[in-house]
Amino acid sequence: MARSILVVAGVLEREGRFLIGQRLATDRHALKWEFPGGKVEPGESPKEALKRELREELGIEAEIGPEIARYEQRVTGRPPLVLLFHLVERFEGEPQPRTFQQIAWERAEELLRYDFLDGDLDFIRRLARRSLPLLGRRNG
């Protein structure tokens, strides 16, 4: 049995909009949209990994909050992915698309119009239904 790969994603919210990024044209899954984040490396906690990924991908220093969603994605012939979505409580700096084609701040109900990675679709549906209790409880 293949070991699961932990992938952590950051949910940044500002004035009711969420930060999403479009993968580079040269990346695997070119031009697909996703929440910023990446794989948890050996010896890292998910929060440490997300803090590092947000620094690398967006150039921000983030305070990682609670996990708000977790599920497994299975693709034939590949190890299963365990996707963890963490709320980003606060961050310093203005996000820049360092490793993305572009970034956008978008309302939850508009996210389904974007061509997202399959792994993010379940989370986006939950977000659009407003079924994630920790979101929207503070000012952006």
Secondary structure, DSSP 8 states (H G I E B T S, - for coil): ----EEEEEEE-EETTEEEEEEE-TTSTTTT-EE-SEEE--TT--HHHHHHHHHHHHH--EEEEEEEEEEEEE--TTS--EEEEEEEEEEEES----SSEEEEEEEEGGGGGGS-B-HHHHHHHHHHHTT--TTTTSS--
